[in-house]
């Protein structure tokens, strides 16, 4: 039935077209006109990779979204550019391994999350690395 198959394709185009058309790049600024964040917005909110910055212009985070919820690996940075944290998120809840670092790069703590809650025993480090 070629007519039915064509109607299915047309239906998919009509359903998905508004989401494609409503996606737009969005840049948010601090009062001093420096960039605060850059990412893609659609009718469901933030999606995909967003970059965040300190007022100084140094990157503070690279976050991933799906339907305005954190999703996947997230990376945070100290103002000196060194990693501050690496987290995993699923549907807006922290999940699996997370790592946090002092501004000198030494491991502060690491552990697991399950459905947004601390899971099992966490390890902690000292700023001097000992």
N, C-alpha and C positions, 0 to 999 in steps of 0.2 A: 504494500500500500504506500506508494510514493507520496500521496497527499498527506497522510498521517505523519510520516517521517518529517516532511517539511514543516508541519505544524509544531512538532516537538522542538525542532531547531529554532523556529521563530519564538516559541514560548521561552526557551532558554535565553535567547538574546534579550527579550523584553524583561525578563526577571533580573539578569545580571547587568544590563546596561546602566541602570541608575547607580549601582555601586561603583562602576568604573567611572562614570561621569562625575560623581561627587567626590572622588579622591582628589586632594589638593595638597601641595606642599604648604607647610605652615611654619613661619618663623616668629618666635616670641622674643621681645627685647626687654632688657632692664631699663630703668629710668635714664641711665647714662648712655643709652642707645647702643650698648654692646649686646651681642646676641646671647640670649638665655637658653634657647632650645630651637632645634630644627627637626622637622619630621613630617610625616604624611598623616593627614586627617581624612576621614570619610564619614559617612552618616552614622557609623558606629563609634566614632571617636578616633583615638590614636591607633595607628597600625604600623607594623614594620619597625625599622630601625630609627630611633630618635637619638640625637646627640644633644647633650646638655653642657653648659659652660659656666664657669665662675665669672663674676663681673670683670675680672682681669682678662678674660678671653681664653683662659686655659680650660681644656675639656674637663668636666667633672664626672660625666657618666656617658655610657653608651647603653641604651636600654631598648629592648625589643617588646613590641606590643602586638596583641591580637584582640580585636574588639574592645579596645581601651583597657585591657588587662595585661599586666606583665606576663610575658611568655618566652621561655627559653633562657639562654645565658644572658646575664646582666653584668656589666663591668662599671665599677666606680673608681674614681681617681682622686688622689690628694692634689692640692693646688700646686705642688712641686712636680706633678706629672706622673708620679709613681702610683702603682695600683693601690687602691684602698680596699676593694672587695671584689669578689667574683661570686655570683649567686646563680642558682637555677630556679626558675619559676614555671609553674604549670597552672594555667587558668587563674592567674592572680594570686596564687599561694606559693610561698617558698617551698621548694621540694629538693630533696637530694643534697649534694655537697655544697657547702658554702665556705669561703675562705676570706679572712679579713687581715689586713696588713697595717702595720705602723707606717708613718710617713717616711721612715728611713728604709722601708722595704722588708723589714723583718716580719715574720708571721705573728700576728696577734692572737688569732684563734681560728680553729677550723672544726667543722662538724656537719651533722646532717639535720635536715628538716623533713618532716612528713606532714603534708596538708597544712603547712604554715606554722607548725609547732616544732620546738626542739625535739630531736630524736636521739636517743642513746647518749653516750658520753662524748663530751667535747674536749679538744686539746687546746691548751693555752700556752702562748710563748711570751717571752719578755722582750721589751724594746731593744735591749742590748744583745739579743740573740741567744741568751743562755737559758 
